[in-house]
Amino acid sequence: MTDRAAAAQYNDVARAQATAEAAETPASEAFDRMYREEFPYVWRSLRRLGGRPADLEDLAHDVFVVVHKRLADYDESRPLRAWLFGIAFRVASDYRRRARFRAEVATGDVEATSQAPRADDQLAAEQDRALVIEALAALDLDRRAVFVLHDIDGVAAPAIADALAIPVNTVYSRLRIARERFAAAVRRLRARRGER
């Protein structure tokens, strides 16, 4: 066995032992519960922040790696989803800065749909989701984050300010501009599609 192989085997064993020990701690149980309960929210948030469908799994994984590292720093008096969104925002921001990122137009439904909707209702809902995703893509990431947190997720402005580490007045300013630009993008997209 070479030195490199032995070192790799040692690292694998040490990692397995550390994982087994971590699995027995209450913090690990809290993380596992949070992961199961909040993964869909993180996934949707990353999608709304412009993550490509092909990259969402990796981005969500990156968010929960950060969450795991910072779980001890979480202030339970703050809303959990705002904290998670702040982390997702930073991960999405880093993702957008990467050279390999390319803007894509959303063409498919990423979120699960009900088993029983009528076909025309399902088509209309899919078109509406695509319209929202495309209109959100017209917003810069800073305004998009505030818009998604406030108008879609229902988070209060002070919690958004804490999550994104910005002043409350900046939240309101970004929200006002984001609403105007989102509405303009929806009007433009509907006109292009021949809708009212």
N, C-alpha and C positions, 0 to 999 in steps of 0.2 A: 504494500500500500504506500503510495507516495505521500509526502508531507502535505501536499495540497488536498488530496483525497481525505486524509486523516483530519485535517482542519475542517473540511467541509462536513464530514460526519460528526465531528464534535459540535460544530455550530448547529447542525440539525437536531442533535440530542439536547443541547442547551436550550434551543428555541422551543422544543417540545415540552421540556420541563417547565420553562417559564410560562408557556401557554397553559399548561395544566395547573400550575399554581395560581395564575391569574384567573382561571375559570372558577376557582373556589372563593373568590373575594366578592363581597357585596357590591363593590363598584363594577365588577364585571357583570354581575347579574343586572344591575341598573343599566349598564350599557347595552346588554343584550335586549332588554325590554324596550329601551329607547329605540334601538335599531329596528326592531320588529314593528313598533307602533308608528315611528316617524319616517321610515324609509319612503313610503309613498309620497309624503309631503315634500321631502327633500328632492325626490325624483321630479315631481311637478314643478317645484321651484327652479330647479336647474333647467328644465325644459323652457320655462317662461323666461329665464335669463339668457336664453339663446343657445343652450347646449344642443348639439346635433344628436339626433336619435341614436346614431351609432356610438356616440361617446358617453351617453348618459350613465351607463353602468359604471364606467371608469370614474366619471366625475362624482357620482354618488359615493363610490368607494373612497375617493380622495376626501370627501367631506367627512365621512365617518372615521377615517384615519385621524383627521384633525380633532374631531369630537372626542375620540378615545384618548388622545394625548392631552386634551384640555378639559376633560370631564371634571377633574378635581377643581378647576378654576371656575366652573359654572356657578353663578349666583342664583339659587333657587327662588329668590324673590322676583327675578325677571322672568318674562314669558319664555318658555322653552323654544317655541317655534321662531320667535324673533332671534334668539341666539343662534339656532340652527340656520336660519336664513342668512344671518350675518356671515357665518362660515361659508355657506353655499355661495353667497355673493362674492366672497374673496376667491374661492376656488374657480368660479365662473369667470371672474376678472382675469385671473392668471391664465386660464384656458384660452380666453380671447386674445391674449397677448402672444401666445405661442405662434411660431411661424407656420405650423402645420394647419392652423385653423383657417377654414374657408367658409364664407357665408353660403348657406344653402336655404332654399325655399322649402318650407315644410310641406310634405306631400302626403304623409300618412298619419294615422291616428296612433299616438303613443300610449295614451291613457286607455285603460280598459273600458269597454262599453257594456251596457246592460245586455242580457241575453234575449230580451223580449221586445225591443222597440220595433215599431213599424219601419219599413224600409225608407219611406220618405222622411220620417222623423229622424232616423239615424243619419241619412244623407245630409239633412239640414244642420243637424248638430255637428257633424264632421266638417261641413263647410264653415260653420260659425267658429269652430275651434281653429281651423286653418287660418281664417280671417284674423282672429285674435292673435295667433302666433306671428303671423306676418306683420300685423300692425305693431305688435310689441317689438319686432325686429327693427322697426323704423326708429325706435327710441334708443338713445345712447344708454349704456349700461347703468350709469349712476341714476338717471331718471327712471329707467325701467325698474330698477330694484325698489325704489320708493313707491312707484305706481303699483307694482305687484303686491308688495307688503300691505299697502294701505287699502287699495281699491279691490283687490282680489282676495287677499288673505284676511283683511279686516283688522290689521294691527294698528294700534294707536300711534300717532306721530311721536310722542316721547319715547315709546319703545323702539320705534324705527331709528330715532336719533341715537339711542344707546347701542342698538345692534350694528349700525353702520358707522358709529363714531363720528357723527356730524351734528352741528347745532340744529335745534328744533326748527328754527326759522328757515334753514336750508332745506329741511324736509318739506315744509310747506311750499317753498319756492319751486323745488324740483317737482313736487306733485302737481302744482298748477300748470307748469310748462308741459309736463308729461301728459296730463289730461288733454291739453290743447293739441299737442302733436299726435297723440293716440287717436283722438276724434278726427283730425285731419287725415291721418293715414287710413282710417276706416272709410271715410268718405271717398278718398282717392281710389282705394281698392274696390269699393262697391261700384264706383263709376266705371272703372276698368272692366268689371265683370258684367256691367249692364244692369246692376241692381239699383234700387232707390236707397 
